[in-house]
């Protein structure tokens, strides 16, 4: 029986991608809808300018984020699978606990 290791993410080139304001804290309390049906953002603590692939990835994480993306007509990036693989590594190296829930 042959065991396969993890596959490498497909190459992504974000050099020419547009950037978008993106809310990283996708909680319903950070959003509202005005009288004209447009989405309003209330909390700017975790907002950043991200390339389209990164923004699209954050907009597919969780049920609420997916509903916001659908309301905005947000396109699904062709790089979602690669972004998911990369995100695992970024989470580990960005955490002081190197991805563990506790550290000393």
C-alpha positions, 0 to 999 in steps of 0.5 A: 500500500502506497501512502501519499504525503501532503500535496504542495499548494498550487502556485499563487501569484498575487502581484497583480491582484487588487486589494480589498478592505477585509474584516478579519473578525467575521462576527455578526456584531461587527456588521449591520445593514442600512436602510438601503440594504447595504452592509455597514462595518462597525468594528475596524480593529481587525480590518486590513488591506489584503490581496483578492486571494486572501480576502476571498479565503477569509470570506469563505470561513464559516457560515456567517462569512459565507452569507456576507460574501453572498450578499456582497456578490463576492467571487470565490477565488480559484486559489481557495484550496492553496490558501487553505493549505498556506493558512495552516502554516501561517497560523503555526508560525504566527502563534507564539505557541507555534500552533499549540493551545498552551505554551510556557 
